[in-house]
Amino acid sequence: MVTQEQIDQQWDDEGVIPDTINPDTDYLIDRMTCETLETVDPRPGEWILDIGCGRALDLLSLEPKGATLFGFDGSHIMIGRAATNFSKRGVPLRLVCGSAENLPYADQSFDKIFCKGAIDHFYDPGQALREMIRVLKPDGRVIIAVANFNNLGFRIAKLYDRIYKVIRNKRISGSHMWDKPEDHTYKFNRSFLLNILPRDVRIDRDFGISLFWGFPKWGRFLKSLPEKTAKRILQTMDRIAHKCPNLADVLVVRIERVSMGGEKSFET
């Protein structure tokens, strides 16, 4: 019996990012995009697949590099918007809507595969990673960028919230960024990500992005500072996060295949 896969084919990013955002959010989004695409490092003639491509703006930014671009998303709405953006740029439409757990591509099809900010929405991220490796060429790379819900800011914020509740008999007002959003399936952290990687892979790059995003009043504090001062603080925090991914707001890993029967290689 065929069962319907657990994907939201009507998912819509409209309103996900507010019109007005604090400096920490703006910085995080920018760095996550830049670092992910730099880690992809596209080359002329390569076949590149973006899983969870959304509007495909990240993917299309790689077009001047001479790569052949493929977009994949679980939402018909987002694929429609991606198709509009492809057409505007005059790029051939190579877009598919489906589940990342069952990719409709042949084995060893792609040189690079990247998934930015989407894997924590999948119903089975481990299976999705196995599919990415299946359709990856032997010398290819998979790049994953995902929010870390065990970051330093969230750890401190949760402690602060517990103390606040004891003293005031209520939680901190406003949104609690460390709680799992409704449209997320999993709360990722570095250990979780490493444990679901397929067996026959090796990590060749592993780093973090940003510190303290979402900590209560952090963004408001940065907004009160001169722009250059706030930027220097954010850059300093980012340098720390880069070397300490366990503490970072966003995790980025780049993985490659190893010979069959090999062990996945990394340190936890």
Secondary structure, DSSP 4 states (H G I P E B T S, - for coil): --------TT---TTTS-SS--HHHHHHHHHHHHHHHHHH---TT-EEEEET-TT-HHHHTTGGGT-EEEEEES-HHHHHHHHHHHHHHT----EEES-TTS--S-TT-EEEEEEES-GGGSS-HHHHHHHHHHTEEEEEEEEEEEE-TT-HHHHHHHHHHHHHHHHHSSPPSS--TTSPPTT-S----HHHHHHHS-TTEEEEEEEEE-SSTT-TTHHHHHHHS-HHHHHHHHHHHHHHHHH-GGGSSEEEEEEEE--TTPPPB---
